[in-house]
Amino acid sequence: MATGTFDLIHPGHGFYLEEAKKLGGEGARLVVVIARESTVRARKRVPIVPEKQRREVVQMLKMVDEAVLGSETDMFSTVLKIKPDIIAIGPDQNFDLEHLREELKKRGIAAEVVKVKGYHRSTLDSSCKIIKKIKESDFPPGSFKHC
C-alpha cells in the first residue's frame, strides 16, 4: 500500500509508486490510497485537482493495481479494509514511523512500514514546484487560446 495526495502527477510520483510495488516482490499488488480534499486542506493546502480525478489518474498508472480514496475521519480504517502486508511511505512524506507502527499494532494491523529510499530529482519534482513555476511564468499573450 502507498499513500499520497497525487495532485499534479510528476516523475517523483512514478518513482515512489514503482519502488513501493517492488517492496512486495514478484506478483505483488499495489493499492494506492489517495488523500481526501478535506485531509489535505487540514495539513497543508487545497489540492488543484479534485479527489475523484486524482484517484482516476493514479488508477491509470501501470504499476498501480487499485487506487482508492482514503477516509476523511480515520486513516487506519482504510488500512483495515485493505489489509496490506507493507505500507510504503514516500521519501518526502513526514510521518513519524515509530508512532505509525505503534498505532498499527494497537489496531491489530500487522503491516510492515517501510520508507522508500531515494528520490527522482528533476526540475519540477513536486506539485508545489509545478504550481510555483506556473505562477512565475511570463507567458506571451495568446499562449493559451485553446484553454
C-alpha positions as CSV (number, residue, x, y, z in Angstrom):
1,M,0.0,0.0,0.0
2,A,1.2,3.5,-0.8
3,T,-0.5,6.8,0.1
4,G,-0.4,10.4,-1.1
5,T,-2.2,13.4,-2.4
6,F,-1.0,12.9,-6.1
7,D,-2.3,16.4,-7.0
8,L,-0.2,17.2,-10.1
9,I,1.4,13.9,-11.2
10,H,5.2,14.2,-11.8
11,P,8.1,11.7,-12.2
12,G,8.6,11.6,-8.4
13,H,5.2,10.0,-8.0
14,G,6.1,7.4,-10.6
15,F,9.4,6.6,-8.8
16,Y,7.7,6.3,-5.4
17,L,5.0,4.0,-6.7
18,E,7.4,1.8,-8.6
19,E,9.6,1.5,-5.5
20,A,6.5,0.7,-3.4
21,K,5.4,-2.0,-5.7
22,K,8.9,-3.6,-5.7
23,L,8.8,-3.9,-1.9
24,G,6.1,-6.6,-2.3
25,G,8.2,-8.7,-4.6
26,E,7.2,-10.7,-7.6
27,G,3.5,-10.7,-8.2
28,A,2.7,-8.1,-5.6
29,R,-0.4,-5.9,-5.9
30,L,-0.1,-2.2,-5.3
31,V,-3.1,-0.4,-3.7
32,V,-2.7,3.4,-3.6
33,V,-4.7,5.4,-1.1
34,I,-5.5,8.9,-2.4
35,A,-5.7,11.6,0.3
36,R,-9.1,13.3,0.5
37,E,-9.5,17.0,-0.1
38,S,-10.6,17.6,3.5
39,T,-7.5,15.9,4.9
40,V,-5.1,17.7,2.6
41,R,-6.7,21.0,3.4
42,A,-6.2,20.4,7.1
43,R,-2.5,19.6,6.6
44,K,-1.1,22.0,4.0
45,R,-3.1,23.3,1.1
46,V,-6.1,22.9,-1.2
47,P,-5.5,20.4,-4.0
48,I,-5.9,21.8,-7.5
49,V,-7.3,18.5,-8.9
50,P,-10.5,17.1,-7.4
51,E,-10.0,13.9,-5.4
52,K,-12.0,11.7,-7.7
53,Q,-10.0,12.8,-10.7
54,R,-6.7,12.3,-8.8
55,R,-7.9,8.7,-8.0
56,E,-8.8,8.1,-11.6
57,V,-5.4,9.3,-12.9
58,V,-3.4,7.3,-10.3
59,Q,-5.5,4.2,-11.3
60,M,-4.3,4.6,-14.9
61,L,-0.6,4.3,-13.9
62,K,0.8,1.0,-15.0
63,M,2.3,0.0,-11.6
64,V,-1.0,0.6,-9.7
65,D,-3.4,-2.3,-9.3
66,E,-6.0,-0.3,-7.4
67,A,-6.5,3.3,-6.3
68,V,-9.0,4.2,-3.6
69,L,-10.0,7.3,-1.8
70,G,-8.9,7.4,1.8
71,S,-11.1,8.0,4.9
72,E,-12.0,11.5,5.8
73,T,-12.0,10.6,9.5
74,D,-9.6,7.8,10.3
75,M,-6.8,6.8,8.1
76,F,-6.5,3.4,9.8
77,S,-10.0,2.4,8.7
78,T,-8.7,2.3,5.1
79,V,-5.7,0.3,6.2
80,L,-8.0,-2.2,8.0
81,K,-10.1,-2.6,4.8
82,I,-7.0,-3.1,2.5
83,K,-5.0,-5.3,5.0
84,P,-1.6,-4.6,3.3
85,D,1.5,-6.6,4.1
86,I,3.6,-3.5,3.6
87,I,2.9,0.3,3.8
88,A,5.3,2.3,1.7
89,I,6.0,5.8,3.0
90,G,7.2,8.3,0.3
91,P,10.7,9.8,0.6
92,D,9.2,13.3,1.1
93,Q,6.3,12.2,3.4
94,N,6.7,13.4,7.0
95,F,5.4,10.5,9.1
96,D,6.8,9.5,12.5
97,L,7.4,5.9,11.5
98,E,7.6,4.6,15.1
99,H,4.4,6.3,16.0
100,L,2.7,4.8,12.9
101,R,4.0,1.3,13.7
102,E,2.7,1.7,17.3
103,E,-0.8,2.8,16.1
104,L,-0.9,-0.1,13.6
105,K,0.0,-2.6,16.4
106,K,-2.7,-1.1,18.7
107,R,-5.3,-1.8,16.0
108,G,-4.0,-5.3,15.3
109,I,-2.7,-4.4,11.8
110,A,0.4,-6.5,11.1
111,A,1.7,-4.4,8.2
112,E,5.4,-3.6,7.8
113,V,6.1,0.1,7.4
114,V,8.9,1.0,5.0
115,K,10.2,4.4,4.0
116,V,11.0,4.4,0.3
117,K,14.7,5.4,-0.2
118,G,15.8,7.7,-3.0
119,Y,14.0,10.4,-4.9
120,H,13.6,11.2,-8.5
121,R,15.2,14.6,-8.8
122,S,14.0,16.8,-11.7
123,T,13.4,20.5,-12.2
124,L,9.7,20.1,-11.4
125,D,9.7,17.2,-8.9
126,S,6.9,18.3,-6.7
127,S,3.4,19.7,-7.2
128,C,4.4,22.8,-5.3
129,K,7.3,23.4,-7.7
130,I,4.9,23.0,-10.7
131,I,2.4,25.4,-9.2
132,K,5.2,28.0,-8.4
133,K,6.5,27.7,-12.0
134,I,3.1,28.4,-13.5
135,K,2.6,31.4,-11.2
136,E,6.0,32.8,-12.1
137,S,5.8,32.1,-15.8
138,D,5.5,35.1,-18.1
139,F,3.6,33.5,-20.9
140,P,3.2,35.6,-24.1
141,P,-0.3,37.0,-24.7
142,G,-2.4,34.4,-26.5
143,S,-0.3,31.4,-25.4
144,F,-3.4,29.6,-24.1
145,K,-6.1,30.4,-26.6
146,H,-7.0,26.8,-26.6
147,C,-7.7,26.8,-22.8
